[in-house]
Amino acid sequence: MVEPVHSARLDPGATIVVASTKYDGSLHYEYRATVVADHGDRLQAWAPAGTPMRSYRGDRPAPRHVLRLHELGRYWNLEVAWSADWRPYKHYVNIALPSTWADRTLRFVDLDLDVSWWADGGVRLLDEHEFADHRERFGYPQWLVDRAWAAVDEVRALISSRLAPFDGALYDWRPPRSGTGSSANPGRG
């Protein structure tokens, strides 16, 4: 099992690095984000559209505004995305090993499965083929495969029940004008 790791709390407005890898340690995504809130067991950070990103697909600017929500011990994390003009786009859930944050770096291992809840209400499971391929290639242990599917079920149930952070309220969030802190408390999920 994965033990949660968290160092001293991060101040709102602090710049962090978001670093995700695949199970074999290879790069998935890496970019800078701004801390919105650090509640000890829950970290929220955001990055505007255009933020430079390194990825397995090559370097590119982020296409959308993203608010990230990570909780210690959870086998999923959430990206709430808006278009550049702040029109709601989707809630994108990465099924992943529990996130850690220390030394101004937020880390997680992406397990390929994703659940997307679009702004129009549609829900879709993504990348099952990639999960199956990487399960074989990277040798996911059975407990992790079971835990990943349990996380998919948990997220689907939260979306179906419209429980935070899947109640739609996060689409109203905007970054504070001062560049620090939060004008609202993004979802408690």
Backbone hydrogen bonds, N-H to C=O, Kabsch-Sander energy under -0.5 kcal/mol:
donor,donor_aa,acceptor,acceptor_aa,energy
7,S,101,W,-1.6
13,G,35,V,-3.0
14,A,11,D,-2.2
16,I,33,A,-2.8
17,V,104,R,-2.2
18,V,31,Y,-3.5
19,A,17,V,-0.6
19,A,106,L,-3.3
20,S,18,V,-0.5
20,S,29,Y,-3.0
21,T,108,F,-1.9
22,K,26,S,-2.5
25,G,22,K,-2.3
28,H,20,S,-2.4
29,Y,20,S,-1.2
30,E,54,R,-2.2
31,Y,18,V,-1.8
32,R,52,P,-0.5
33,A,16,I,-2.3
34,T,46,W,-3.1
35,V,14,A,-2.9
36,V,44,Q,-3.4
37,A,44,Q,-1.6
39,H,42,R,-3.2
41,D,39,H,-1.3
43,L,70,H,-2.8
44,Q,37,A,-2.8
45,A,68,R,-1.6
46,W,34,T,-2.5
47,A,66,V,-2.3
50,G,62,A,-3.2
51,T,48,P,-1.8
53,M,60,R,-2.4
54,R,30,E,-2.9
56,Y,28,H,-1.7
58,G,55,S,-2.2
60,R,53,M,-2.3
62,A,51,T,-2.6
65,H,82,W,-1.6
66,V,47,A,-2.6
67,L,80,V,-2.5
68,R,45,A,-3.9
68,R,66,V,-0.5
69,L,78,L,-2.5
70,H,43,L,-2.5
72,L,41,D,-2.5
74,R,71,E,-1.6
77,N,94,N,-1.9
78,L,69,L,-2.3
79,E,92,Y,-2.5
80,V,67,L,-3.0
81,A,79,E,-0.6
81,A,90,K,-3.2
82,W,65,H,-2.0
83,S,87,R,-2.6
86,W,83,S,-2.3
89,Y,81,A,-2.4
90,K,81,A,-1.4
91,H,117,W,-2.6
92,Y,79,E,-3.3
92,Y,90,K,-0.5
93,V,91,H,-0.5
93,V,115,V,-3.0
94,N,77,N,-2.2
94,N,92,Y,-0.6
95,I,93,V,-0.6
95,I,113,L,-2.4
96,A,75,Y,-1.5
96,A,94,N,-0.6
97,L,109,V,-2.4
99,S,71,E,-0.5
100,T,107,R,-2.4
101,W,5,V,-1.8
102,A,105,T,-1.8
105,T,102,A,-1.5
106,L,17,V,-3.0
107,R,100,T,-3.3
107,R,105,T,-0.6
108,F,19,A,-1.5
110,D,21,T,-2.9
110,D,108,F,-0.6
111,L,95,I,-2.6
113,L,111,L,-1.4
114,D,126,L,-1.7
115,V,93,V,-1.9
116,S,124,R,-2.9
117,W,91,H,-3.0
117,W,115,V,-0.5
118,W,116,S,-0.6
118,W,122,G,-2.7
119,A,89,Y,-2.2
121,G,118,W,-2.3
124,R,116,S,-2.3
126,L,114,D,-3.4
131,F,127,D,-2.1
132,A,128,E,-2.4
133,D,129,H,-2.4
134,H,130,E,-2.9
135,R,131,F,-2.3
136,E,132,A,-1.5
137,R,133,D,-2.8
138,F,134,H,-2.9
139,G,135,R,-0.7
140,Y,135,R,-1.1
144,L,141,P,-0.7
145,V,141,P,-2.0
146,D,142,Q,-2.7
147,R,143,W,-2.1
148,A,144,L,-2.7
149,W,145,V,-2.1
150,A,146,D,-2.0
151,A,147,R,-2.1
152,V,148,A,-1.9
153,D,149,W,-2.2
154,E,150,A,-2.4
155,V,151,A,-2.6
156,R,152,V,-2.6
157,A,153,D,-2.2
158,L,154,E,-2.2
159,I,155,V,-2.7
160,S,156,R,-2.8
161,S,157,A,-2.2
162,R,158,L,-0.7
162,R,159,I,-0.9
163,L,158,L,-2.1
166,F,163,L,-3.1
171,Y,168,G,-1.2
172,D,169,A,-1.8
173,W,170,L,-1.6
179,G,176,P,-1.0
183,S,174,R,-0.6
